[in-house]
Amino acid sequence: MLSRSSMRELVFKYIYGKEIQGEDSEDQLDLFIESNDITDEEVINYLKTISTGINEHKDEIDELIKTNLKQNWSLNRISKINLSLIKIAIFEMLYMNLPYKVAINEVVELAKKYADDSAPVFINGILASIVKEKKLDSQDNK
């Protein structure tokens, strides 16, 4: 049984791979699950929920990121690692009702492990701006 943090790290690896390849399919997810020897149904469901959810809400998630970027920035300018982490946190906050402090903290920790030194501050800034825009309250989504 994996911890939620470990499951999120697997989700990150899958979402990042999708960002790099620029495509997504059920077969791709099945191959990821198989190649990582994932047999736990809870982990598989979590992977599928977040992957499918990010796809289904792609336009809204992308728009939220765009509107909360600094002037002169575009989605293309964000590293694929950072973009993947931001998308995961947004999906978890808005569609899985994970308290925003938990969602942000989790992806910032992953950023410290996988991204460059400026990533945690960058990701935290965008997500904090989205929390403000969406008027998320840490009590509302527990």
N, C-alpha and C positions, 0 to 999 in steps of 0.2 A: 504494500500500500504506500503510494507516494504522498508526500505532503502537498498541500495546495501550492506552495512556492515551487516545488519541483515540477508539478504539473504545469504551472505557468511558464516555467523555463522551457519545457517541451513545446508548449504552444508558441512561445517566442521563436524557437528554432524553426518551427513549421511556417509561421507567418513570415519570418525573415526570408526563408527559402522561396516562398511565394512572391515576395517583393522583388527578389533578385531575378526569378524566372519570369515574372510578369504574367503568370497564368495560375489557374486553380481548377482542380477537378476532383471528383470523388475518388478517382483512381490514384491521384497524386497523394491524397490524404491516406488512403489505404496502404499505399506503398511506404509512406512515412511511418505509419503505425507498425507495419510488418518489419521494416528495416531497423526500427528501434526496439523491436521485440516487445511491444506494448501489448499486454494481454488483459490488464485490469480494465473492466468495463467502465468504471468511474472516470478513469483517465481518458479512455477513448471517447466517452460522451462529452467530457469537458473540452477535449480537442475539437470535436465536431461542432459543439455549441458555439465556441468562440470563432472558429474558422467560418462556419456558415453565417453566423451573426454579423461578422465584419463584412462579409460579402453582401449580405442582404441590406445592410445599412451603409454601404460604401460611400454613397453620395453625401449623406448627412455627416458622416464621420470626416470625410475629406473637407467638406465645407467648414465644419467646426475648426479643424486644424488651420485651414487657410485664413479664416477670420481672426484667429488668435495668434497668427505669426506677426513678427515685426514687419514694419514697412519694407518694401523691396525684397521680401522673402517669398518664395513659392514652394510648393510641395517638392518639386524637383531638387531643390537646394538642400533638403533635409536628408541626412544619411539614411540608408535603408534600415539600419539597426534602430536608429532613433524613431523613425516613422513606424516601424513594426511595434515598438514598445508603446508609443503614444496611442496607436490604434487599439491595442489590447486594453490599455487603461480606460480609454473612452468607452469601449464596449462594456467592460465590466462595471463602470460607474453608472452608465445610462441604461443599460439593458439587462444587467444581472443584479442590479441594486447592491453592488459591493460598496461599502462605505468609501468615499473618495480618498480618505487618508490612507486606507489600506491599499487601494488600487495604485495610488501615486507612489507610496513607499515601496511597494513590490517592484514596480517597473524601474524606479530609480536605483534600487539594489541591483537589478539585472543590468542596467546601464553601466554601473560601476564595474561590473564583471566583464561586459562585452564591448562597451563603446569607449570612445576617447574621454579624456578628463573633463571636457566641457559639457558632455552629454547630460549628466545628472541635473545640472543647473538649467540647461536648455529645456529638457523634458519637464522638469518641475514647473518652470515658468509658463510653458504652454498649457499644461494641465491645470495649474492654479487659475489661469485666465479663463479656461473653459468652466471650471467649477463656479467662478464668479458669474460668468455669462449665463449659465444654466441655473444659477442660484441654488446650487446643491448645498444641502446642509448635512453635516455628518450624522445628525439624528434622523433625517428623512429617509435615508436609504440603508437602514440597518435591518 
